[in-house]
Amino acid sequence: MRLSLLPIFVSLMPLAEIAGFIVVGKMIGVWATLGLVILSVLLGAVLLRIQGIGILQRISAESRNGGDPGREMVHGAMIVVAAFFLMLPGFISDIIGLLLFIPAVRDLAWTVLRKRIVVVGNSRAFRRGQGPDASPQGRPRNPETVVDLDETDFHREPNRNSPWSDQKRLKD
């Protein structure tokens, strides 16, 4: 959607929602319509909680494994938007929200948005094969490699001028 069409969409959306309330209210009645609106708010909150925790776990797993968590982050953002649409009163926004909770629809949106989104990270998970923990071949070093030093190999004199020193020196 072009950004120039966004104000038109935002201004016409409430009118479409009101028309949807009138049509559904005539078909099933006022109390049933209000019940559906309250049910959609509760459904949005529950789905956000359930799906949101799962997305956070998948983002964490992707980051730990050194993968690109961009897809999972975009899915998480779409789930938040979907829950927001479900919590808005209106049936058109509910349909949009329910569609965004479907993983296939989110994958379709991800293929469209992938070229426009850049994920930048500064942790070791994003820099696999670089830095002090990597071998020259780009593979992580064995984390169980231990360098055993005894007291003759490593000895440090305490800094008596340090504010954290136990042996503080008083200046005249």
N, C-alpha and C positions, 0 to 999 in steps of 0.2 A: 504494500500500500504506500502510495506516495505521501509525503508529509503534508503536502498542500491539501490533501483530502481528509486529513485527520480532524480538523475543526468541524468539517461538515458531518463526519461520522459521529463525533462526540455530541454535536447538537441534535442530531436526528435519533440517536439511540434512546433517549428518554421517551420520545414520542412513540417509537416502536414498542417500547416496554409497556407504556400505558395502553396502547392498542392491544397488546398481547393480554394484559389484565382484563380488558373488556371482553375480548373474545372468549378467553378461558372462563371468566366469571359467568358469562351467559350460558356456557356449555355445562359447567359442573356446579355452579353456585358460588356465592361469596365466601361461605365458611370453608368449603373445600379448597378454594383458591388461596385463602389465607393460610390454611394448613399446608398446602404445597410450598408456599413461600417460606414458612417457618421450617419445614422439613428440609428445604434446599440449603438454608443457612446452617442447620445442624449437620447435614451431610458434608458441606464444604469444610466445616471445622474438623470433623472426624477424618475425612480423607486427607486433609492437610497434615494432621498429626501422624497418621499411619504412613502415608507416602513420603512425607518429609523426613521422618526418621530413617526410612530405607534409603532415600537419596543421600542423606548425610553419611550413612555407612558406606555406600558405594563410592562417594567422592573420597572418603578416607582410604578405602582399599585401593583405588586407582592411584592416589598419591603415594601410598606406601610401596606399591609395586613399581613405581617409577613411570607410570603411564600418564597420559594426558587426561586430566579430569574435566576438560572443557565440555564434553558432551554431557557428563553427569551434572555439571554446574548449570548448564542451560536447561536440562530436564528439571532440575530443582527450581529454577526461576519460573519455568512454565507451570509447575505444580502450584507455586505460590500464586501466580496469576489466575490459574484455574480455580483455586479455592476462593480467591477474591471475587471472581465472577459468580461463583455459586452463592456467595454470601450477599451479593447485591440483590435487591428485590427485582425480580423480573424473569420472564421465562426465556427470552432470547439470550440473556447473559448466562442463564443456567445451561442452556444447550452448548454455548461456547465453552463454558467451564467443564462440562462433562466430556466434551470432545478432547479437551486438553489433558484430561486424566488418562486417556487411552494412550498406551506407549507407542503404538504405531503412528498416531497423529503427531506425537512429540518427535518421533524419529523423522517423519516427513518435514516437520518444521525445522529440525536440526539440519537436515540436508540443505534446506534453503538458507538458513542462517549461518552455516559453517564458515563460509567464505568471508563473512562480515565480522566475525567474532575472533578476537585474539586473546588467548589465555597466557598471561605472563606470570611466571613463578620465580621465587628466589630461594627455594629450598633445595636440598640435595636430590629430592625425588624428581625434580624437573631437570636436573643436570646430570642425568645418568651417564657415567663414564667420564666425568670431569671432576677435577678437584683432588684433594689429598687422599680420599678414600678409594680412588680408582687405580687400577694397574695400568701399565702402558698399553695393554690391549683393549682398554675401555671397559673391562669387567671389574666389578667391585672386588676389593681384596678380601681375603679370608678374614672375617671378623674375629676369629678365634686366635689370630696371631698375637702372641704376647711377647713383649719385650721385658725381660726380667733384669732389673738393676738392683745391685746391692748398695750399701751405704758408701762404699769406696768409689763406685761409678758415678754417683750423684750425691752432691752435698751442697747445701745452700746456706750461706751465712745470713742470719737475720739482719734486717735493716733497722738499726736502732732509732733512726729518725722517722720511721713510719708511724702514723697515728694509730695503727692497729697493733703495734709492737707491744709485747708484754714488758719489755725493758725500756721504758720511756726515759729519755734524757731531758733533764731540765736545763734550759738555757739561762745563762746569767744575764 
